[in-house]
Every structure is written in structure tokens, then in C-alpha cells.
Amino acid sequence: MVTAAIFRAAATLMLLVLSFSACQAQLSSTFYGDTCPNALGTIRTSIRSAIARERRMAASLTRLHFHDCFVQGCDASILLDNSPSITSEKFVTQNNNSVRGFEVIDEAKSAVENVCPGVVSCADILAVAARDASEYVSQYRYSPRGPSWTVKLGRKDSTTASASLASRDLPRFADGLQRLIDLFESKGLSERDMVALSGSHTIGQAQCVTFRDRIYSNGSDIDAGFASTRRRNCPATFPNGNGNLAPLDLVTPNSFDNNYFRNLLQKKGLLQSDQVLFSGGSTDSIVNDYSRNPSTFRSDFASAMIKMGDIEPLTGSAGIIRRICSR
């Protein structure tokens, strides 16, 4: 009886492994080769136009993909609005008045729908947009090329969202190192993946409310001159200036480079969750490596983005192709 039970358990495990492998195998860079060969070019044109209008949008689109994949997998659940059957993820603490770029994804989706109606998922558009955004802002003097990667495609869109999972699974700006490590590991991402993905903070901006405590703490883990500079546009008294913005990378805020890591070495990480990556812990050596080797950072960032895009995709008969991404 024991042998039979072990056999059944082993068979069940093997079935799960095969099912997971089959799901992953359905993601392919050529997924739309026959059904919508102009999909990637259409998305790229739309994304580049949006970033040309507003440089900050590159960071916003990268973050949008990240905040999607960490909740229910990469299924475009973050794009869903409230409805009688859906509690949107847009209004949890980590997203409310913070995650942005929804209208850009809507524009890209509309452009693709005009070319190939009902074929390309919103989840895939998010993944492609993040890659195109990173590429667009990656021309800087230290290297002729920035991070790029081949996006695997074939995800379907969810019919549900989960505000509770978003609140639980998305990192917060004051999280400690172990909390961040645990969150990323729960999604199959290593410490090195986590540090590489955090390097996306080399572009973009943060609101005063997210770094106020840090710049007024007079702590030993923040450069005094840096804190003083950031206080100029971030009043000490809550909620004054809560929405005032500051670049995450003070040096080259509009270029995708490795200055983020150089800033951490100098105790100039804007968010607490940034600086903890270089604070005497297990990730210090990775930050050091990326600060010295921009090519290593770019390569690891690309690999980590591919890995993140593989988190629990809906494929095959699971999920749908939403015609409108928000519903």
C-alpha cells in the first residue's frame, strides 16, 4: 500500500512537471509570426512615440510589466478596472497614484487591433513595451548599446484581478533586504535577479512620500549632502509635497546605465528599498560588480527580465485575448 501511494504521488508530481513544461514551451519569440507578423513593429512604434513625448514613461512601462508579473503571473491583471466582479489592483498601496502608463498600453493595443483584431494579448504588449522602453533610453556615452532581449510571446490575458495578492506580493519602498529576497524568491527569482531588476531604478522618478522618512532620518546609511539636496523639494511635514517628484538616479536620470549602483556605493539610494541592497548584506558584492561592469549589468538585467516574463503565464486554452485591456 505504501508503494502504491508513493507511485501515485510520483505520478502526480510528474504530471504537474509535464503540465508546467508544456505551458512554458508554448511561449515563443515567433508566436505571432503567422497570425500577426507586424505586431512587434506596431507596438514598438507606439511605445517610442509615447516615450518621445515623455521620457519618464520608459520607467513607468518597465515598472508596469513588473507589477503585473508579480501578481497572478504575467497576465495583464494590473490593467483591469473595477467592475461588479473585479476588485482592481490599481488602488492597492504599492500601485495607487504611482503605477502609470495605462493609456500608453491602450494606445499600443488599439494600434495592434487595427492590424490584427483579437490576436495579440495585453499581457504580451506589456512584456514587449518593457523591452522597447528599456532599449529606447539606453543610448548613453559609456556604451553604444543598452539592455535588449528577445521577448517570448504567447501569453493570454486573465479574466480576474486580485487586490489582496497585489498588496501581499508587491514590494514596498521601505522593505528590508530579507523581505525583498523572500518576495523575489517566491516568484522564482534569485538575489542576483532581484538586484539586476532593481537596476531599472536608474531611470524614473519617485514621489516625496516614498523617501521623506529616509532623507530626514539623519541615518548613517544616507549621504548628508544627498539628503540635503532631496529635502529642497520634499517638505518634512506630511502631507505637504507628497506628490513632488525626484529622480531615482540624480546623475543620469534619463539614461539606462549602471549609475544606480554607483549611487548605492555612495549611500545615495533614494528609496530605503534601494539602499538596503548595499548595506552590509548578501547583495553587496552584486552591487559592487554591477557598479564596475556595466556590460554585466545589462546582460543580467536582460536575463532577469526574460525570467520575470516567464512567471505563471496563461497559455493555450487558459485565459483570453482582451479587446480592451482595462476590462
ZIFEN-V19095 format. One record per residue. N is the residue number from 1. OMEGA is omega in radians with two decimals (NA if undefined). BURIAL is I if it has 16 or more other C-alpha atoms within 10 Angstrom, else O. D_CENTER is the distance of its C-alpha to the mean C-alpha in whole Angstrom. Layout:
N/OMEGA/BURIAL/D_CENTER  N/OMEGA/BURIAL/D_CENTER
This chain:
1/3.13/O/48  2/3.13/O/46  3/3.14/O/45  4/3.14/O/45  5/3.12/O/42  6/3.14/O/40  7/3.14/O/41  8/3.13/O/39  9/3.13/O/36  10/3.13/O/36  11/3.12/O/36  12/3.13/O/33  13/3.14/O/31  14/3.12/O/31  15/3.11/O/31  16/3.13/O/27  17/3.14/O/27  18/3.12/O/28  19/3.13/O/26  20/-3.13/O/23  21/3.13/O/24  22/3.13/O/25  23/-3.12/I/22  24/-3.07/I/20  25/-3.10/O/23  26/3.05/I/22  27/-3.06/I/19  28/3.13/O/20  29/-3.12/O/20  30/-3.01/O/23  31/-3.10/I/22  32/-3.09/I/23  33/-3.14/O/26  34/-3.01/O/29  35/3.14/O/27  36/-3.04/I/26  37/-3.14/O/26  38/-3.06/O/25  39/-3.04/I/22  40/3.11/I/19  41/3.13/O/22  42/3.11/I/22  43/-3.11/I/18  44/3.14/I/18  45/-3.13/O/21  46/-3.10/I/19  47/-3.14/I/16  48/3.10/I/18  49/-3.13/O/20  50/-3.13/I/18  51/3.06/I/17  52/3.10/O/20  53/-3.11/O/21  54/-3.06/O/19  55/-3.10/I/17  56/-3.06/I/15  57/3.12/I/13  58/3.12/I/11  59/-3.10/I/9  60/-3.13/I/9  61/3.08/I/8  62/-3.14/I/5  63/-3.14/I/4  64/3.10/I/6  65/3.12/I/5  66/-3.10/I/2  67/3.02/I/5  68/-3.01/I/7  69/-3.11/I/7  70/3.14/I/8  71/-3.13/I/11  72/-3.08/I/14  73/-3.06/I/12  74/-2.99/I/10  75/-3.14/I/13  76/3.12/I/12  77/-3.12/I/14  78/-3.09/I/12  79/-3.04/I/14  80/3.06/I/17  81/3.02/I/20  82/3.06/O/22  83/3.12/O/25  84/-3.09/O/28  85/-3.05/O/26  86/2.96/I/23  87/-3.00/I/21  88/3.05/I/18  89/-3.02/I/15  90/-2.97/I/15  91/3.02/I/17  92/-3.04/I/16  93/-3.06/O/16  94/-3.08/I/13  95/-2.97/I/12  96/-3.12/O/16  97/-3.07/O/16  98/3.08/I/13  99/-3.04/I/10  100/-3.14/I/12  101/-3.11/I/13  102/-3.10/I/14  103/3.11/O/17  104/3.07/I/16  105/3.10/I/14  106/3.13/I/18  107/3.13/O/20  108/3.12/I/18  109/3.14/I/19  110/3.13/I/22  111/3.13/I/23  112/3.11/I/22  113/3.11/I/25  114/-3.12/O/27  115/-3.07/O/27  116/-3.08/O/27  117/3.00/O/27  118/-3.06/O/25  119/-3.00/I/24  120/-3.09/I/20  121/3.05/I/18  122/3.12/I/15  123/3.10/I/13  124/3.11/I/14  125/3.08/I/13  126/-3.12/I/10  127/3.14/I/9  128/-3.13/I/12  129/3.13/I/11  130/3.10/I/8  131/-3.11/I/11  132/3.14/I/13  133/-3.14/I/12  134/3.11/I/11  135/-3.01/I/15  136/-3.08/I/16  137/-3.04/I/16  138/3.11/I/17  139/3.13/I/20  140/-2.88/O/22  141/-3.09/O/25  142/-3.10/O/24  143/3.12/O/23  144/-3.09/O/24  145/3.06/I/21  146/-3.12/I/17  147/3.04/I/14  148/3.14/I/15  149/3.09/I/15  150/-3.09/O/16  151/3.02/I/14  152/-2.99/I/16  153/3.11/I/17  154/3.09/I/19  155/2.98/I/16  156/3.12/I/18  157/3.10/I/17  158/3.02/I/18  159/-3.12/I/21  160/2.99/I/20  161/3.14/I/17  162/3.09/I/17  163/-3.11/I/17  164/3.09/O/19  165/3.10/O/16  166/3.13/I/13  167/-3.10/I/15  168/-2.91/O/16  169/-3.11/I/13  170/3.11/I/10  171/3.08/I/11  172/-3.00/I/13  173/3.14/I/14  174/-3.11/I/17  175/3.04/O/16  176/-3.05/I/19  177/-3.08/I/18  178/3.09/O/19  179/3.11/O/17  180/3.13/I/14  181/-3.12/I/15  182/3.14/O/17  183/-3.12/I/13  184/3.12/I/12  185/3.12/O/15  186/3.10/O/15  187/3.11/I/13  188/-3.11/O/14  189/-3.09/I/13  190/3.06/I/15  191/-3.14/I/15  192/3.05/I/15  193/-3.10/I/12  194/-3.12/I/11  195/3.12/I/12  196/-3.14/I/11  197/3.08/I/7  198/3.11/I/9  199/3.04/I/11  200/3.07/I/8  201/2.99/I/10  202/3.01/I/13  203/3.07/I/12  204/-3.09/I/12  205/3.12/I/14  206/3.13/I/15  207/-3.14/I/18  208/-3.09/I/21  209/-3.10/I/21  210/-3.12/I/18  211/-3.12/I/20  212/-3.10/I/23  213/-3.09/O/24  214/-3.04/I/23  215/3.09/I/25  216/-3.06/I/28  217/-3.03/O/28  218/-3.12/O/30  219/-3.11/O/29  220/-3.09/O/29  221/3.10/I/26  222/3.11/I/25  223/-3.04/I/27  224/3.12/O/30  225/3.10/O/30  226/3.14/I/26  227/3.14/I/26  228/3.11/O/29  229/-3.10/O/28  230/3.14/I/25  231/-3.07/I/28  232/-3.09/O/29  233/-3.13/O/27  234/-3.10/I/26  235/-3.08/I/29  236/-3.02/I/30  237/3.05/O/31  238/0.04/O/28  239/-3.11/O/27  240/3.08/O/29  241/-3.09/I/26  242/-3.07/I/23  243/3.12/O/21  244/-3.02/O/22  245/3.00/I/20  246/3.13/I/19  247/3.09/I/17  248/3.06/I/15  249/-3.06/I/17  250/-2.99/I/21  251/-3.13/O/22  252/-2.99/I/20  253/-3.08/I/17  254/-3.13/I/17  255/3.13/I/17  256/-3.12/I/14  257/-3.10/I/17  258/3.14/I/17  259/3.08/I/19  260/-3.10/I/16  261/3.05/I/18  262/3.08/I/21  263/-3.13/I/21  264/3.11/I/20  265/-3.11/I/23  266/-3.13/O/25  267/-3.13/I/24  268/3.00/I/22  269/-3.04/I/18  270/-3.13/I/18  271/3.08/I/16  272/-3.13/I/18  273/2.99/I/15  274/-3.01/I/15  275/-3.13/I/18  276/3.10/I/19  277/3.06/I/17  278/-3.04/I/20  279/3.14/O/23  280/-3.09/O/25  281/-3.01/O/23  282/-3.10/O/22  283/-3.12/I/19  284/-3.08/I/22  285/3.12/O/23  286/3.10/I/19  287/3.09/I/19  288/-3.13/O/22  289/-3.11/O/22  290/3.13/I/19  291/-3.13/I/21  292/-2.99/O/24  293/-3.13/O/22  294/-3.14/I/20  295/3.08/I/20  296/3.09/O/19  297/-3.10/I/16  298/-3.14/I/15  299/-3.12/O/16  300/3.10/I/14  301/3.12/I/11  302/3.14/I/12  303/-3.13/I/13  304/3.10/I/10  305/3.08/I/8  306/3.13/I/11  307/-3.14/O/11  308/3.12/I/8  309/3.12/I/9  310/-3.08/I/13  311/2.99/I/12  312/3.12/I/15  313/2.97/I/15  314/-3.12/I/18  315/3.10/I/20  316/-3.09/O/24  317/3.11/O/26  318/3.10/O/23  319/-3.09/I/21  320/2.94/I/22  321/3.14/I/22  322/3.04/I/21  323/3.06/I/23  324/-2.95/O/22  325/-3.05/I/18  326/-3.13/I/19  327/NA/O/21
